[in-house]
Amino acid sequence: MTNRSFIHYLIVASLFLISCGKSNSSFQVKGSIQNLPTQTIFLEEMGVAGDVIVDSTKADKEGNFTLQAKNEEATLYRIKFSDNAFIIFSTADKDISIKAEWPNIENYTISGAPEAIEIKNFITRIREDYIRNFNTLYLVLDTAKARQDDAMAEKVTADINQLSASLTSFVESYTDTTHYVPNAYFAMNMLNFNAERAFFTALSSNMAGRFSNSKLAKAIVEKINNSLGGNTGNSGVKSQIAVGLQAPAIEVFGIDGTTVRLADYRGKYVLIDFWASWCKPCRNENPNVVKAFNAFQNKNFTVFSVSLDTEKDNWLAAIKSDGLTWKQGSELKGWESKVVRDYQLEAIPSNCLIDPNGKILAINITGDELQKALQELVK
């Protein structure tokens, strides 16, 4: 189709839409949250390019509220409350009804769009079958380490690894089989991209075939291909995060509000550590990072921690509690931070070890592997 024909097509299509009414589907979210404190409630569209606020409101004294939006196809949404509480759902054009009790918002009930009900069941399954068991195992592991019971710690670590593999398998299976594009997008973002590159390679082709008429699916495929180091439409976008490449620049705020830059550390080996106060696996990994810092800080090595927190008080409290004495930085924008895009973060904890010239030497090395790598590299 020539450019002129395409423009003519757009004009005709626009006139048709004007004469026939709305071009987008509209829907409402009716919520009822008992004991909800006074606050502004936001409805955010969670797109591949980032989250966008599409509506906001305040509840009445009984905790009832209504949000509304329009979309072109089934889309992923988040209702955001205070205290970093939120409810995720998806819908195309069906109204949604949500009921819950504050502050136990995670125990909400939802009705309306079938895709919204499905994603709620998916989240519930993960919370009950996996997160609950992870929390128990990590408590046992902490106890074993405190008692210096190496045999027990080794067994529990193996159980954690097995549970993690089971979770990955479950999420991948759901991503591959759900009939709803936004649900697949939500699930795939739970996976570690670097560790599951083979799955994402297959998913790219899979989604292009399963959802050939979906704009969201096309955007997801483009994102996957770019992250894999491929391209779409000859864009030539290459992955920036790989061993041997230069680490992207980082500029964030320090705990005192001053600017901290990765470039400030040129001339040293640096472990760029991505974490957050709310991330339990990150907090469990922090002792290993502390151990590495203490062992090699006098050998031209340091740590630069970048947090994906949104609440400064929680961030500072975690720094103090975990004894993180090196430079800390954060944009306090959570997953909307620039470093998430620049370093293609799909999960945390995550890290990059770079040499004195800023070149990436290793990616996502933790625990004993981190200590071994530093012993070999940092003399």
C-alpha distance (Angstrom), angle and dihedral (degrees) to the residues before:
residue distance angle dihedral
M1 . . .
T2 3.81 . .
N3 3.80 121.1 .
R4 3.82 89.9 -110.4
S5 3.81 92.6 51.1
F6 3.78 90.4 47.0
I7 3.81 92.8 51.6
H8 3.83 89.5 48.2
Y9 3.78 88.9 51.6
L10 3.81 91.5 52.0
I11 3.82 91.5 50.9
V12 3.80 92.7 50.2
A13 3.77 91.5 45.7
S14 3.80 91.3 49.8
L15 3.80 92.2 51.3
F16 3.79 89.6 49.4
L17 3.80 91.7 52.0
I18 3.79 92.3 48.2
S19 3.78 91.6 52.0
C20 3.77 94.7 44.7
G21 3.80 98.9 47.0
K22 3.84 130.6 -119.3
S23 3.80 118.9 21.2
N24 3.81 94.3 -160.8
S25 3.78 133.6 56.4
S26 3.78 115.6 -115.0
F27 3.78 128.6 -154.0
Q28 3.79 140.4 174.2
V29 3.79 132.4 -136.3
K30 3.78 113.0 -149.0
G31 3.78 111.9 -166.8
S32 3.77 134.3 -173.9
I33 3.82 115.6 -172.2
Q34 3.79 116.0 175.6
N35 3.83 116.5 -139.6
L36 3.80 91.2 8.7
P37 3.84 111.4 168.5
T38 3.80 117.9 -129.1
Q39 3.80 108.0 -83.3
T40 3.79 145.1 126.9
I41 3.80 113.0 -91.0
F42 3.81 118.2 -150.5
L43 3.78 131.4 -156.6
E44 3.81 110.7 -152.2
E45 3.78 128.7 -170.9
M46 3.81 108.1 -139.3
G47 3.78 105.2 -147.4
V48 3.79 133.2 167.9
A49 3.81 90.6 -106.6
G50 3.83 92.1 51.4
D51 3.80 142.2 -73.8
V52 3.80 119.9 -56.4
I53 3.82 126.8 -167.4
V54 3.80 107.5 -127.2
D55 3.81 100.8 172.1
S56 3.79 142.3 -0.3
T57 3.79 136.7 -170.9
K58 3.80 145.3 155.0
A59 3.77 125.4 -112.6
D60 3.79 123.9 -120.5
K61 3.80 122.3 -115.0
E62 3.80 91.0 -81.5
G63 3.81 92.4 53.4
N64 3.80 95.5 -106.0
F65 3.80 119.7 143.1
T66 3.80 141.8 160.4
L67 3.80 128.3 -144.4
Q68 3.77 126.8 179.9
A69 3.79 140.5 -173.6
K70 3.80 144.7 161.3
N71 3.77 129.9 -125.0
E72 3.78 140.9 172.2
E73 3.80 96.1 -132.9
A74 3.79 141.5 -7.0
T75 3.82 107.5 -42.7
L76 3.80 138.4 -176.7
Y77 3.82 116.1 -114.8
R78 3.79 139.1 -177.6
I79 3.79 127.4 -155.4
K80 3.79 104.2 -150.4
F81 3.80 123.6 -155.5
S82 3.80 131.8 175.5
D83 3.82 122.4 -77.9
N84 3.82 90.0 44.0
A85 3.81 90.7 -72.2
F86 3.78 119.0 147.7
I87 3.80 145.0 160.4
I88 3.81 120.3 -140.7
F89 3.80 123.4 -153.6
S90 3.78 141.2 149.7
T91 3.79 132.2 -139.8
A92 3.77 142.3 161.2
D93 3.79 104.1 -159.9
K94 3.81 106.8 -32.9
D95 3.81 121.3 113.2
I96 3.79 116.0 -115.8
S97 3.79 129.1 -139.8
I98 3.82 119.5 -162.6
K99 3.79 130.1 -176.2
A100 3.79 127.6 -177.8
E101 3.80 144.5 139.7
W102 3.80 123.4 -118.0
P103 2.98 129.2 -88.7
N104 3.84 93.7 11.0
I105 3.77 90.5 66.4
E106 3.81 93.4 148.8
N107 3.82 88.9 72.1
Y108 3.80 92.2 66.2
T109 3.79 124.8 142.2
I110 3.78 120.7 -139.7
S111 3.79 135.4 -168.1
G112 3.78 136.9 174.6
A113 3.79 119.2 56.3
P114 3.83 113.7 53.5
E115 3.82 90.6 -139.0
A116 3.82 89.5 56.6
I117 3.80 91.6 52.0
E118 3.80 91.5 47.6
I119 3.80 94.8 51.6
K120 3.81 90.0 47.9
N121 3.81 90.2 53.7
F122 3.81 89.5 48.3
I123 3.82 91.8 52.6
T124 3.82 91.5 45.8
R125 3.80 91.3 51.6
I126 3.80 91.2 52.4
R127 3.78 93.1 47.0
E128 3.81 95.3 47.7
D129 3.81 101.5 36.0
Y130 3.77 101.0 34.1
I131 3.82 118.4 13.6
R132 3.79 92.2 47.1
N133 3.80 90.8 51.7
F134 3.81 92.3 44.6
N135 3.80 90.3 54.3
T136 3.80 91.1 50.8
L137 3.80 93.4 48.0
Y138 3.79 93.5 47.9
L139 3.82 90.1 51.9
V140 3.80 89.9 52.1
L141 3.81 90.1 46.9
D142 3.80 92.0 51.6
T143 3.80 89.4 50.8
A144 3.81 92.2 48.9
K145 3.80 91.5 50.5
A146 3.81 91.8 47.9
R147 3.80 89.3 52.9
Q148 3.83 90.9 43.6
D149 3.79 88.3 -124.5
D150 3.81 98.0 157.4
A151 3.80 94.9 177.3
M152 3.79 92.6 54.5
A153 3.80 92.2 43.6
E154 3.81 90.4 52.2
K155 3.82 92.1 50.0
V156 3.80 93.8 47.7
T157 3.80 91.0 47.0
A158 3.80 88.7 54.3
D159 3.81 89.8 50.2
I160 3.81 90.1 50.6
N161 3.79 91.3 50.7
Q162 3.79 91.0 49.0
L163 3.80 92.0 49.4
S164 3.79 90.1 47.6
A165 3.80 90.7 53.0
S166 3.81 90.0 49.1
L167 3.82 91.0 51.0
T168 3.80 91.5 49.6
S169 3.81 90.6 50.6
F170 3.81 91.7 49.1
V171 3.82 94.0 48.9
E172 3.80 92.4 46.5
S173 3.80 91.5 49.7
Y174 3.80 91.5 50.2
T175 3.81 92.1 47.3
D176 3.80 90.0 51.9
T177 3.81 96.6 47.5
T178 3.81 109.9 34.5
H179 3.81 115.1 109.7
Y180 3.81 92.3 -144.9
V181 3.82 121.3 83.0
P182 3.85 96.9 -153.3
N183 3.81 90.1 50.5
A184 3.80 90.3 52.9
Y185 3.79 89.6 48.6
F186 3.81 91.8 51.5
A187 3.80 92.5 48.8
M188 3.81 96.3 46.2
N189 3.81 90.2 55.0
M190 3.81 88.5 63.7
L191 3.80 90.4 65.4
N192 3.80 128.2 88.0
F193 3.79 102.9 -114.0
N194 3.80 96.8 -157.9
A195 3.79 92.4 49.7
E196 3.82 94.8 44.7
R197 3.78 102.1 40.8
A198 3.82 92.3 132.4
F199 3.80 90.5 55.6
F200 3.81 92.6 48.8
T201 3.79 90.9 48.8
A202 3.81 89.6 56.3
L203 3.81 91.8 41.0
S204 3.80 91.3 57.3
S205 3.81 91.8 61.2
N206 3.78 92.0 36.3
M207 3.81 94.9 56.4
A208 3.78 94.1 43.3
G209 3.79 88.0 59.5
R210 3.80 100.1 37.5
F211 3.79 96.9 47.4
S212 3.80 103.8 26.0
N213 3.82 94.1 152.2
S214 3.81 97.1 47.7
K215 3.81 120.7 104.4
L216 3.80 89.8 -161.0
A217 3.80 91.1 53.7
K218 3.80 90.7 50.9
A219 3.82 90.3 51.3
I220 3.81 90.5 48.9
V221 3.80 92.2 50.2
E222 3.81 90.3 49.3
K223 3.81 90.6 51.0
I224 3.80 92.1 49.2
N225 3.79 93.0 47.7
N226 3.79 92.7 48.6
S227 3.80 91.0 49.2
L228 3.79 90.7 48.8
G229 3.78 88.8 55.2
G230 3.79 94.4 -107.1
N231 3.77 127.2 112.7
T232 3.76 142.6 -129.5
G233 3.73 122.7 -143.0
N234 3.84 91.2 1.8
S235 3.80 89.9 -68.0
G236 3.80 89.2 143.9
V237 3.81 93.0 -147.8
K238 3.78 108.0 165.2
S239 3.77 130.8 -165.3
Q240 3.78 111.4 -97.2
I241 3.78 95.2 -161.6
A242 3.78 114.5 78.3
V243 3.78 137.8 112.2
G244 3.80 109.4 -84.4
L245 3.81 95.3 27.2
Q246 3.78 127.0 105.9
A247 3.82 114.4 -94.9
P248 3.83 112.4 -115.5
A249 3.79 116.8 -108.0
I250 3.81 117.8 -93.2
E251 3.80 125.6 -157.3
V252 3.81 117.7 174.1
F253 3.78 140.4 147.7
G254 3.79 119.3 -89.6
I255 3.79 123.3 -137.8
D256 3.82 89.8 -90.6
G257 3.79 93.3 49.9
T258 3.80 96.4 -104.3
T259 3.80 120.3 127.5
V260 3.80 117.7 -96.2
R261 3.80 119.3 -164.5
L262 3.78 131.8 -168.5
A263 3.82 86.8 -136.6
D264 3.81 88.1 66.9
Y265 3.81 88.2 72.2
R266 3.80 97.2 54.8
G267 3.80 109.0 138.7
K268 3.83 94.7 38.8
Y269 3.76 137.2 84.2
V270 3.82 104.8 -109.4
L271 3.77 132.6 -166.8
I272 3.82 105.3 -151.9
D273 3.79 101.9 -153.6
F274 3.82 120.5 -164.8
W275 3.81 113.8 -162.1
A276 3.83 144.7 129.8
S277 3.78 136.8 -143.3
W278 3.83 91.4 -119.0
C279 3.82 93.7 52.2
K280 3.82 109.0 95.6
P281 3.85 95.5 -167.9
C282 3.82 86.8 52.5
R283 3.79 91.8 51.4
N284 3.81 90.2 47.9
E285 3.81 90.1 52.0
N286 3.82 94.0 48.1
P287 3.84 94.4 84.4
N288 3.82 88.7 58.8
V289 3.80 90.4 51.0
V290 3.81 90.2 48.6
K291 3.80 89.4 50.1
A292 3.80 91.2 51.4
F293 3.80 92.8 47.4
N294 3.79 93.3 49.5
A295 3.81 92.7 47.4
F296 3.80 98.6 47.2
Q297 3.82 107.9 23.2
N298 3.81 90.4 103.8
K299 3.82 92.2 51.3
N300 3.80 100.7 69.9
F301 3.80 92.0 -82.7
T302 3.80 133.5 120.3
V303 3.79 142.0 160.0
F304 3.79 126.4 -118.8
S305 3.81 110.3 -164.9
V306 3.80 119.5 -161.2
S307 3.79 115.4 -169.1
L308 3.81 128.3 -150.9
D309 3.78 90.9 -154.0
T310 3.79 123.7 133.2
E311 3.81 98.7 -167.3
K312 3.82 113.5 67.2
D313 3.83 95.5 -158.8
N314 3.81 92.0 55.2
W315 3.80 90.5 46.9
L316 3.81 93.8 50.8
A317 3.82 92.6 45.0
A318 3.81 91.3 53.3
I319 3.81 91.8 48.7
K320 3.80 90.2 54.2
S321 3.80 95.0 42.0
D322 3.81 94.3 49.7
G323 3.81 94.9 42.7
L324 3.80 96.9 -121.3
T325 3.79 100.5 170.0
W326 3.81 99.8 170.3
K327 3.82 128.9 84.9
Q328 3.78 115.0 -56.7
G329 3.79 129.3 -164.9
S330 3.80 140.1 177.2
E331 3.78 141.5 164.7
L332 3.85 87.8 -148.8
K333 3.79 88.3 -134.2
G334 3.80 99.1 112.3
W335 3.80 113.2 -150.7
E336 3.80 89.5 -6.2
S337 3.82 90.4 69.1
K338 3.80 116.7 122.2
V339 3.81 91.0 -124.0
V340 3.82 89.3 64.0
R341 3.80 89.9 62.9
D342 3.79 96.4 36.7
Y343 3.81 93.9 49.8
Q344 3.82 94.9 33.4
L345 3.79 91.9 -126.7
E346 3.79 113.9 -170.2
A347 3.80 96.6 166.2
I348 3.79 142.2 2.1
P349 2.95 145.1 -94.2
S350 3.78 90.0 56.2
N351 3.78 132.6 149.1
C352 3.80 147.3 177.9
L353 3.78 125.1 -150.6
I354 3.80 110.9 -149.8
D355 3.80 132.5 -172.8
P356 3.84 126.2 -124.5
N357 3.82 89.7 -85.3
G358 3.80 93.7 53.6
K359 3.81 96.3 -104.7
I360 3.82 118.0 143.1
L361 3.81 112.2 -110.8
A362 3.81 100.4 172.0
I363 3.80 140.0 -0.4
N364 3.80 128.5 -144.6
I365 3.78 100.7 -4.4
T366 3.79 113.9 161.7
G367 3.77 142.3 165.7
D368 3.81 115.8 3.0
E369 3.81 91.3 -7.9
L370 3.80 89.3 63.5
Q371 3.80 92.0 52.3
K372 3.84 91.7 48.0
A373 3.80 92.9 48.5
L374 3.78 92.4 50.7
Q375 3.79 92.3 47.7
E376 3.80 89.2 56.0
L377 3.80 98.0 41.1
V378 3.80 106.8 32.2
K379 3.78 111.7 61.9
